[in-house]
């Protein structure tokens, strides 16, 4: 099921993108919402500054309700910093977008780690008017063997999706959008405080019928020391964000862009993955419980989120505040 929809879109709805080489320096603003990111902000900014010669623009940090020295470290490492008190990633992100007047905007999470040549590989795409977004691939820096296999598989699937109109979900650690289209997408989304911008924004971007989000083989990593408590909070927010997306955005996408609606079915599959695999393993063999238990143990946080998804979809009233915790 996971590979079916990307393959279908690539075979029957192919929309090839022809890169056009450009030597012009891109007008790009980098926007970083941050909340208590003292451990990671400096490393992320240093990796971005290694690409500084490739773009003209600002590097802006919104230090939101920080109780540590995130703002001081961001300023000391070259960013323009504003301390805010939204207590909301979504509101911090919107605040930063309003301060940008560049052609392109890069949304970056604290902890992201850019290679020194990340932007060099994008010169072929900036000036193509049909390209509305650029999504670098992602691989966690301290991933084990099974996690690496998962992310490599995910990379192949998103590459397939990119052969049509591109993915409806991106690796939020870093993603680039044409500013005009990002502003239009945020206007569509303004009635809610979205819990998972990694899927809400690209879905709204795809409301433009002929726009393309290009998934790039060249990717980023992370600094690799996310605290367990922070990881739990992140997964909780993403799970509720997926439910919010299914309820409010997926029906609109079906009406506006049937190609990306088909691509979005893979995301739907991922939300309920434990049930699909449970039916597969338990239906195939009396011993199917063994690999299923292995998956439950190895991917326990993701599995718990998937198990709870039907209950959340039917019963749980989401608090529409995209808070950090």
Number of C-alpha atoms within 10 A of each C-alpha: 12 16 15 13 22 27 17 17 23 21 13 10 15 16 17 12 16 9 13 11 13 13 9 11 12 19 16 24 25 25 27 28 25 28 25 18 22 19 17 23 25 22 20 22 26 17 16 21 16 15 16 15 10 19 16 13 17 20 21 22 28 27 27 24 16 18 12 14 14 25 26 14 20 29 17 12 16 15 22 15 19 15 15 19 13 17 18 22 25 20 21 23 19 15 16 20 22 9 12 19 15 18 16 23 25 21 20 23 21 24 21 23 26 25 14 14 13 18 19 14 12 19 18 14 20 26 17 13 10 14 20 25 27 22 27 25 25 24 18 16 14 13 13 10 8 11 15 15 12 13 16 15 13 17 20 15 19 25 20 24 28 26 23 26 29 30 28 26 21 24 17 19 22 26 22 23 24 21 21 14 20 21 16 15 20 17 11 14 16 12 8 14 19 27 29 23 21 21 23 25 21 24 25 23 24 26 20 15 13 12 18 25 27 24 25 17 15 16 19 19 19 21 17 14 11 12 8 9 9 12 12 14 14 15 14 16 18 20 22 24 23 25 22 24 20 18 13 14 17 20 12 15 19 15 10 16 17 13 22 26 21 18 28 23 18 21 19 16 15 16 22 17 20 21 16 12 16 17 12 13 17 15 12 10 10 9 11 16 14 13 14 18 13 11 16 15 13 13 13 13 15 20 19 14 20 20 16 13 21 15 10 17 16 10 9 12 10 13 11 13 15 22 17 19 14
